[in-house]
């Protein structure tokens, strides 16, 4: 049975609205989902700890802290046997495909500052929050995501973090009634950069930051429709001036030739 990347990552971004995951959290969870996918969704699955740190470029201490954080938010469970170089991971919102794992999972001690690890289905729901109602993405949001990812060359396989960041970007814009404005500005931005030869924005600089609701990105830093219109007008005037100059030059050359012939 195939479990799409998209469902897991969408759920992650829903939870991000209340937990505010950092870059290391996002990197590790995306890595684990990708690893589970590569293993045909065998759940649980085992990975070598050193390979995780090497692939992500994150220290062991950070990886361990992130694993605990993801576990405490219900997104993963894991077991590392003492002295082992391998960690077995379990994605709670996928069915188990290997028997006996749940019983073998270590119990997390209850402390005042460490909530128990729970699976997503057991987590309390906050009334009126994004956690109580799954996000239903509108067609215009998916259209924005597709256009952005196509332009920057991302998809859910080759760069899942950026792929789902584009979906979050589209969802926030729609909530601010900016979807149509973006769809007008984005083609103009692309044309302007292509015609002018100006350097384009890097992906995250183009989108902006989630903390600022993507209002600090390059997409909104200029009115690209107006800039494109001005650029085309200036280009047309330059072409007209060039054509006029060329016409005058040819006229003078013709006149000179005529005068030479009459002489």
Beta strands, then each sheet from edge to edge (+ up, - down):
strand 1: 45-48
strand 2: 77-79
strand 3: 86-90
sheet 1: 1+ 3- 2+
end
